[in-house]
Amino acid sequence: MKKIAFYTIIAFTAFSTAATAQKTKIGMKKVLFVVTSNDKLGNTGEKTGFWSEEFAAPYYELLDQGIEITIASPLGGQPPIDPKSADPSSATEDTKRFDADKTLQEKLKNTHKLSTINQKDYDAVFYPGGHGPLWDLVEDKSSIALIESFYTHKKPVAFVCHAPAVLKNVKVNGEFLVKGKKVTGFTNAEEEAVGLSKVVPFLLEDALTQNGGNFSKGPNWQPYAVEDGLLITGQNPASSKLVAGKLLQKLNK
């Protein structure tokens, strides 16, 4: 009799563990990261891409909370990393972890092609910055449609630094998505400070303001992020974790 009771307990425990694991798997949130495929800094002959800290900090902030992350880019495959962001002077604990993370490096080599992505497979989308997106993602039809689809299906859309520029051509119900919304991003002053005001195809702050966004900003290089409903934007690289934190709050509601 005792043996039957013992095995019954073992079986029940195993069933409960399996059920919990299955529930965790079903309940796991999924976030899509979209990065640039462009490595050319305009006509300067210099290289660009995505900014590693703006990718790494949110990636690990979300991953460490059990979020499943998929990475996509316009061309698929290995996306370019801005060489300046890989400089030791720009290193953070997150970028050091990024550099040593062989699993992530392999994942980056095989990013999904953006045109194959469907928003219904994810709970939110996040765009890291770097100057690269200004020349491809801003005009990319798949990206524009994807952001619109996430937003209209009541899913959070988050961007940091130069990434809010990809909202330039995004419309919802015939109006610019940013119209009447609180938004931030890499400022005119910060672009001037890095000497690229005459290189970029447009100034992010001006473009979002012209589209009706209520653009606000903090001091240069200081953490600053705003949210307006489903829309989350951060000003600069230092704002990456702020954006990730706000996105986590949305996902946990």
VENFEN-V896844 format. One line per field, one symbol per residue. ss: DSSP state (h for helix, s for strand, l for the rest). psi: psi as a letter, one per 40 degrees, with the letter a starting at -180 (. if undefined). burial: # if it has 24 or more other C-alpha atoms within 12 Angstrom, else .. A space follows every 50 residues. Layout:
# VENFEN-V896844
ss: ???
psi: ???
burial: ???
This chain:
# VENFEN-V896844
ss: lhhhhhhhhhhhhhhhhhhhhhhhhhhllssssssllllsllllllslls lhhhhhhhhhhhhllllsssssslllslllslhhhhlhhhllhhhhhhhh lhhhhhhhhlssshhhllhhhllsssslllhhhhllllllhhhhhhhhhh hhlllsssssllhhhhhlllssllsslllllssllllhhhhhhlllllll lllhhhhhhhlllsslllllllllssssllssssllhhhhhhhhhhhhhh hll
psi: ddddddddddddddddddddddddddehihhhhhiiehehgbfeeiiaai hddddddddddddeeehhhihiideiahiihhddeehdeeiiddddddde gddddddddfiihdeeihdeeieiihhibiddddedddehdddddddddd deefiihiiibededeedehihfeihdeheihiaahiddddddefededi dihdddddddeeighiiaiheihhiiigbehhiidadeeddddddddddd de.
burial: ............................##############.....### #############...##########.######.##.......##..##. ...#...#..####..###..#################.#.######### #...#################....####.########.##....#...# .########.#.#####...#.##########################.# #..
